[in-house]
Amino acid sequence: MEVKVKEIVKYKGHTVKQNGSVDLKLTAMYSELTKSMQVLQMLNNDVELTAKLPSMKPIKLGIFRVSKVIIDGDGESILCFNSLNDYVEMNNVNSIVCNEEFQILMRAEIEEEENEEE
């Protein structure tokens, strides 16, 4: 089953480690909380990220894994993703470095668990 989640986020930062690992952080406001919760179903799956910045065409950021979703006391959520440099479009990731909000599309192919009756 394909799962898609569109969410309005802000860029929070990214790091490229010496071993080629890339960490990406995005923040979402309280109004996007239900969508942030939907991201949890993408754990342990490859997630394709596509960003749509204002007045630009959508750009593919790469294929990531959800590493964690943090929800603070204000209901703001921090979405943390991790990937290897080979699967990330670094030029596109560098282009989302801004203070504006933008739309992110997270798409993953998830296996449905079959209910086992005993």
Number of C-alpha atoms within 10 A of each C-alpha: 8 9 14 16 16 18 22 19 21 21 20 17 16 17 12 15 11 7 8 12 15 20 20 19 19 18 23 22 18 16 12 17 15 10 16 25 15 13 22 14 13 21 15 11 16 18 25 19 21 20 25 17 17 11 6 8 9 14 17 18 21 21 23 24 20 21 17 15 19 13 18 10 7 8 14 17 22 21 22 20 20 21 21 17 18 12 14 20 14 15 9 15 19 12 12 20 13 13 9 11 17 16 16 22 17 20 20 22 14 16 9 8 6 6 6 5 4 3
